[in-house]
Amino acid sequence: MGMKWRHWAWPAAPLALVLLAATGCTGTSDAGAKPSASPSMSGSRAAVARICDKPSGGPTKAPKGAVTVDPKKVNDLAAKTKSHPAGTTFWLRPGKHRLKAARYAQVIPKKGDIYIGAPGAVLDGRKVNQYAFGGQASDVEIRHLTVERFVPPQNEGVVNHGSADRWIIENSTIQRNKGAAMMTGAHQRIRANCLRDNGQYGVNGYKDGDTARGLVVEGNEVVGNNTDDWEKKQPGCGCTGGMKFWAVDGADIRGNWIHDNRGAGLWADNNNNDFLIENNLIEANDGAALMYETSYNAIVRNNTMRNNNWVGSRRSAERGDSFPYGTIYVSEAGGEPRVKARTDKLDIYRNLLENNWNGITLWENSNRYCNSPANTSTGECTLLVKDLKKCARPGIAKPPLYDDCRWKTQRVDIHDNRFVLDKSVVKCTEKCDRMGVLSLYGTYPDWSPYKGTKVGKAIALKQHNRWRDNVYRGSWKFVVEDQSKVVDREDWQDAPYKQDAGSTFGRKAGG
């Protein structure tokens, strides 16, 4: 049941990178308080997704033809679902609806079933039931319903536990559960929901067989998730944040307010492709606003990202760590024309990044590739090589395997963005003001063809990663090739890097 567990983990940067997006770092105590979310400052984007404080708005009377579900009758919802044919509409009266007091008691919808809550309708797991809605039926709809206090295991979800296809989940509140608020199937629609204070994720985007595709995640408020602080329980698990996606082909993530999550706000990890991430407000998350890792081809545009990445990054810097933790963190990911998508690059443009810890970091771990012991996505290979056993000597040392056996940070186009850092407001150290394009020095295994500075030179100079036509306000530095090499604007723009052609720089953050 649920997501097949694999050892998904953090990109193997310095160990402290593991602590970055996670909340590795519990709370804000000695690390200093992070700036709080400020929707009043955020214009229309915050207003679009201000969901959690609104009433549910469900119908006060049963829709025509709907079956009424009585909260006074324990298990009425599951029983009536079982006894009625596929395609039935169920209307849940106001009040707390309960399932049987058994661990695996849940609602198993039939194809096309629709569940609509009246104002005040709550499906309460009572910290007994693991799952609310499961099974494999497609085309199920859930609207205007609060789902809370369910206790699925780690990496599993409460709603659409079976990752069935074409579910629609709208105008609902899924809160205070363990695990994830929901799993995803193919062509799932997730709109205008409050996904709040869940133990692990608001959305866990995964389907067995890597067959999730065509997702729409629109106009949701995703707040306060990872209450169980999984990175503290399992350091390096890479299993925390607001929303995380695995092997999803095609996702539109737009108009969401993703804030105050313990960990990264939005994270796409391992062989995702063709993401459109636009018009979101992503703020005050403990980790990065956006992580795009070992994945392909995406458009990231017109987002506002502010006050992210402070908790773990500040503490790491105070311990002497010099890694440039990025608010947009791209790890072994980028454009690949051979993988079909709406774009053949990772196109990052017209975004506002304001008062975050650092800007954009493009990273590769030289030791991470198919069949390498440093590949933390155990048993996985790129979308270009089906059999990871091919990625071995002697073939891996020559084209095409030399390129195709590793996820590459390439064809990343960063343009027409605005980067603002006002140190008088955020009170940061000198380590919070960086962009980076760098790699780990290659060291192992002994048969690796990527040792030494090969990957660092390639990511900085040869893989078509480009900053251009951006606006900078405040002081900025730039990390190139490896984390020890920090250059000023002149060297960044001069040969051999030739970055940020057409960009403007101003010392004052408000200029």
ABEGO torsion letter per residue (X at the ends): XEBBBBBBBBBBBBAAAAAAABAABBEABAAEBBBBBBAAAAEAAAAAABAAABBAGBBABBBBGBBBBBAABBGAAAAAAAABBBGBBBBBBBEBBBBBBBAABBBBBBBGBBBBBBBGBBBBAGGABABABBEABBGBBBBGBBBBGBBBBBGBBABGAAGBBGBBBBGBBBBGBBEBABBBBBGBBBBGBBBBGBAABABBBBBBGGABBGBBBBGBBBBGBGAAGAAAABBGAGABEABBBBGBBEBBBBGBBBBGBBEBABBBBGGBBGBBBBGBBBBGBABBABBBBGBBEBBBBGBBBBGBGAAAAAAAAAAGBABBBBABBBBGBEBBAABBBABABBBBBGBBBBGBBEBBBBBBBAABBBGBAABABBGBBBAABABAAABBOAAAABOAAAAAABBBBBGBBBBGBBBBBBAAAAGBBAAAABBBBBBBBBAOBAABAABEAAAAAAAAAAAGBBBBGBBBBEBBBBBBGBAABBBBAAAAABOAAGBGBGBBBBABAAX
